[in-house]
């Protein structure tokens, strides 16, 4: 690890995470690659018990807004995510992901909103779509409509859905 880099994990805060494809190459440029990533993220979310508040998959990088996992460390969870997705997507490539990741502790509601907005605006800023909800590989549409995707997003929509299920359990 480079000198001066400190990660503050294990304190229960939420994290804004960014990691990139190897040499920022566009390895996530197909729908199949992005769908595979989403599927693996959801499997890992369930297994390591963390919350995903927001995400976006771009063609060469990923942004996540997430809680710390209950079952292991954040660093271990991100390593497993990268290994599992790489195993499925690498093909004949030497390496799929850059070895490092960027981690920013989100400690305030304002910073949470700022990071979530940044995540959702990323495809618009890149000129891929005109509105955040038009990009199918992010949580933006869920926040606007409550639409469920491959990844469970921790939001007001999800909270309300859980409350309805709890108050009307199946017979």
Phi, psi and omega in degrees: 000135180299148179295145179091345180276123178236134175250135179250093182233163179083013181249004176083009180275165175276161185225138169263117185244139172226133169216156190239157171293156181309127181053028180057027177286156187272063182282344178258034186274356178251154176299322180297318180295316180292321178295321177298316178299313180301315180299315180292322178297317180294318177301316181290324177303316180290317184290317183265354176057069172231167180254139172253118180267332180191156177199161169211138174252118175259181183286340182225006177200169183228141170240134177231141168242113191213163174273172173283143179291149178276336188265346182197191178275160176298317180301316179295317180299314180294323177297313179298317179301314181292320179294312182296315180290322178298317180304321183275332189251346188298320183060229181266011178288148178295317184209142180262316183248151165297149184287334184266172170211156177263134182228122178238123177287128180258109188251347181232159178296320179298318179292323176302310179299319179299313182291320178296318177296318178301314179303309185290330180279347186306312179292331177290312179301324180282356178078019182275331180213167179268333179228150182303320183289348177283344179272114185287351186254044177207174179271003184300315181296323178300315181295328181281320190240345186085002181302133178272143177236203179291333184250129175285123180261130178280107185209179175298322178301314182293318178300313180297320179298318178295320179297318179296318179295322181290326182274346178228064182295149179293145180281000000 
